[in-house]
Amino acid sequence: MVRYGVRLENDPKLTPQDYQELAKLAEERGYETVWVPEGGGRDSLTSLASIALNTERIRLGTGILPIFARTPTNTAMGAAGMAAVSGDRFILGLGVGHRPTVEAGDGVPFKQPMTRLRETILIVRKLLSGEQVDFPGKHFKLSGVSLGAAAPTAKVPIYIAALGPQMLEMAGELADGVLMNWTSVTFIPQAVAHIKRGADKAGRDMSDIDIAGYVRVAVGDDLANARASLQRQIARYATNTFYANFFIETGFDREMNTAAAALTKGDLDKASEAITPEMQDEVAVLGTAGQCRKALERRRAAGLQLPVIAPFAVGDNKTSHQLTIEALAP
């Protein structure tokens, strides 16, 4: 069976009822998973809980829950709650977030993110497995902590958000899956190689690690407006260190440098103009349903096991989601 997931954008203009309708549509059309990101606005767990109560089969993932905003124990409690509400359909996606958001938004120092993520995963996995945890870590020192009877009876898979080599290797070493973003078709084989390096280091089999990734998609024949919308989305990442470095390593240094220079002057229009069609087609998918499906299958052939379709707005956001979910139903 062809595997597809769908990402529902964390957009405050989408109501809780909109999320429920879109997730129900995805379930009816055969999608395997629905993911909700978190970075501002509403938290993802609340949105997913409302979806869980209005669906029956589709799996539900946080894509991604930022670790600096929560302690490992609090994260495990949220995951246990979601596992119970969803009937064990929950996937816990974790990521480190980004320094400006963490320090300005959460008010905590962005220190040793890799170590903090490693400790978070180790603690959360033990708690969700029903263990009593004593953990003398660098970031967290826990003693005699457990979820008690609230621990899920089934395994909660843990996915890591990863862009760079170190995070991809950690996913291979520790996680049940990886969730990439702006999934570049030519970068996928490199990403798989990094994941395998981490798996080999830990003595794990690659078949135990799911390789998923967000792919921005717009289905339709209004390519001019779709490209304009996509250009603005990509350009906004030019001043985000993690993503700018990722795009530069993917071969788009000129686009990123030009866009970043424009953004420092507050000129989003000029920054958007710097995002070439070549870059757009590398990190996103646009066109008719047939063209989009072929582009997604090229990514699957390159090693992306679970393409997670991330509809982006061309006009009304809910309508864009509905059209894309319908057009690319597996």
N, C-alpha and C positions, 0 to 999 in steps of 0.2 A: 504493500500500500504506500502511495506517495504521501510523505509527511510534510505538512505545512503548519506553521503557527501564525498568529496574528498579534500585532501590537496595537493596543488602543492608546492613542496619545493622551497624555495627562493635560487636558485642555479644560479650563474651568467653564468654557462655553458648552462643553458636553455635560449634560446633567447625569445624575446617577441612573435615571431611567434610560438615557441614551446608551450608557455603558451596558446596561442589562440587555437592551434590544440588540446591540451590536454583538455582544458575546453570545446571545441566544442564536443569532443569525450564523455566527461562525460555527457554533456547535451543530446546527442543522445542516450546514454545508460541508461538514466533514473535517474541519480543522482540528488538529490535535491539541493545541495549547492556545491560551490567550494570555498575553503579558501586559502588565500595566507598569509604566515607569514611575519613578519618584524623584523629584528634584526641586519641587516648589509647588505651591497650591495645595491640593488635597494629598493626603498620604495614600500610598498604594494599597495597604492592607484593608482599609475601609472600603475602597472601591471594589477590591476583589471579594470581600465578604458579601457585598450586595449582589455581585455577579454569581457567587457560589449558590446563593439561595434561589437563584432564578435559572440555573442550569443543572444538568444531571451528569454529563459525561466528560465534558471538555476539561482538560487540566489547566490550572491557574497558577501563574508565576509572577513574582515580583521582578521587574526588569528595569531598574535594579534597586534594591533596598540599600541606601548608603550606610556604611557601618559606623561612621563618626557620629551619626545622629542618635545612635542607640547603643546600649551596652550589649554584650553577648547574651546575658541572661534575659534581658528585655526582648531581644531579637528572637530567642528560643521560645519565649512565652507567646509572642505574636505568631510565630510559625505553628506552635501547638494549637493555638486558637483557630488559625486558618485551616489546619488539617482536620480539626473537629467539625468546623462549619461546612467544609467542602466534601466531607466524606472521604478524606485521604486523597484528594486530587491536587494538593498544593505542592508547588515547587518554590524553594527559597533561593532567589537570585540575590547575590551580594556583590557589592562593589565599593571601592574606596572613595568614589566621588572626585571632587576637584578642589584644590586649595582655596580659591576665592570663595566658593560656595560654603565650604566647611568653616573657614575662619570668619567670614563676614556674616554668613547666614546662621550658622550653628554656634558661633562664638567659641570654638575650641581650636587649639593648635593642630595643624595638619602635620603630625610627626610620625615618621616611620610607618607609612601606610601599608607596606607589604607585611611587616611584622604584625601590625594590628589586625590585618585581614587573616593572616595565618592563625593567630591566637583565637580570633572570633570563630573561625570555622571549626577548630578543634574543640572549643568549649561548646558551641551550639550543637555540634554533632553528638557529643557525649550526652548533653541534656536531653536532646530529642530521642536518644536511644534509651532513655530511662535510667541513666547512670547518676550516681551521686558524684559530684565533681569537686575535686581539690586541684587547683591549678595555680602554680607559682610562676606566672608569666612575667614578661617585661612590662606589659601594659595593664594586665588584669591579674589580680591575685584573689582567687576564690577559695572558699573553704566550706565544705559540706553543703553544697548547693544542689538541688534537684527540682524537677518539675513534679515529682510525686505521681499521683494518679493522672495528672494532666498530660503526661508524656504520650505522644501518638503511638498507636499500636502498629502502624505501618511506617516504613522508612519515608522520610521527607528528603527528596533529592536536593542537593545544594549545587547551584551553578555559580560560576564566577564571571563577572564582567571583565573582559580582557581586551587590550589593544596591543600592548608591547610584549616583547619576548619574555621578560621576567614573569609577568602576570599570566601569560599563556602557559609557561612552564609550571607555574604553581597550580593552574587548573589541571594539568596533566598529572601532577603529583597528588593533589588533595581532593579535587572536586568530582562530582558526578557528571558535570557538564560545564561547558563554556558558552557564554553569550557574548558574541562580538557585536560591534556597532559600526555603521557605515561600512558594511562588509564589502571590501574591495575584491573584485573577482580575481585579480592577479596576485593578491596577497594571501589568498586562502591556503595555497600549498605551503607557503612559509609558516603560516599560523599553525597548520597541522603538524609541521615538523617540530615547532617549538613545543606543542602539546605532547608530542611523542617523546621528546627529550625529557620532559618532566615525568611522564609515565614510566619511561625506562629507568629513570633514577629511583623511582619509588617501587619498581618491580610490578607495575600494574599493566594490565592488558588494555590496549586502546579501545577494544570493544566495550569497555566499561565506562567510557567517557563520551557523552553526547556533544557533538559539535554543532552549535546553533549560532545564528547571527541575524541581527536586524538588517533588512534590506528595504530601503525607502522605495515605495512604488506609487506610481500614478497611472491609472488605466484610463485611456480615452484618446480622442483625436485632437484635443486642444493642447498641442505640444508647446506652443509659445507661452501660454499662461503656466503650464506645468513646469517648464524650465525656469521661468521667472521666479516661481515660488521656491523651487529647489535651490536656485542660486542664492537666494536670501537665507535659506536654512543653513547651507554649507558655509556661507560667508561669516555667519555669526560665530562659528567655531574657530575662526582665525586667531582670536586672542586667548583661546583655551589651550594651555600648554600641551596637555596630553594629546588632544585631537590635532592640533597644529603639527606636532611632531609626527603623529601617525600619517597625516596627509602628506607631509614632506617626504617621509620615508617611502610613501607609496609613489612618489615621483612628481608631486605637485607643489614643489617649493615656490615656483614663480607665482602661482595662484595664491598660495597662503601668504607669502610676503607682501604681495600687492594688496590683498584684502586686509591684512593686519594694519598696514600703513594707513589705509583709508579709514578703518574703524577707530584708530587713535585720534582721528580728526572728526569722528562722529558721522562719517559719511557712509551709511549702509548701502546706498545706491551704488556708489563707486566700488565699494567692496564686493557687491554682488556681481558687478560687471566683470570682475577679475576671474570669476569661476567659469572656466571654459566648458564647452560641450563635452570635450574629452574627459574632463574630470567628473562631470555629471554622470556620464555613462559608465564610468568605472565604479562609482560608489552608489549608484541608484539605478532604477529601472523605470522607463517611461515608454508609453506607446499603447498599441492595441493589446487586447488580452493575449492574443497569440504571441506577439512580440515579447510581452512581459514574461509569459510562461517560458519561452525559450531562454531568455536571459536568466531567469531563476534556475532553470535546469543546467545552464552552464556553470553556475555556482555550485550546484549539487555535484556535478561531475568533477569539480575541482576539489571537493572534500567537505562541503557544507552539508551536513546531514539533515539539519532542520532549518530551512529558510523560514525566518519569521518575518512575514510581510508587514511592513510598517507604512500604512497608507498616509500620504501627506496631502494637506488641503490644497485643492485647486477650486477656489470658490468656497462653498459651504463645507465645513469639516466633516460633519456627520454624513452628509451625502457622499463625500469623497470616500469615507470609510465603507459605507454600504456598497457603493459601486465596485470598489476594489475587492472586497470580501466576496461579493457575488461572482465577479468576473474570473477570479482565480481559485474558486472553490476546488479543492482536491477531489 
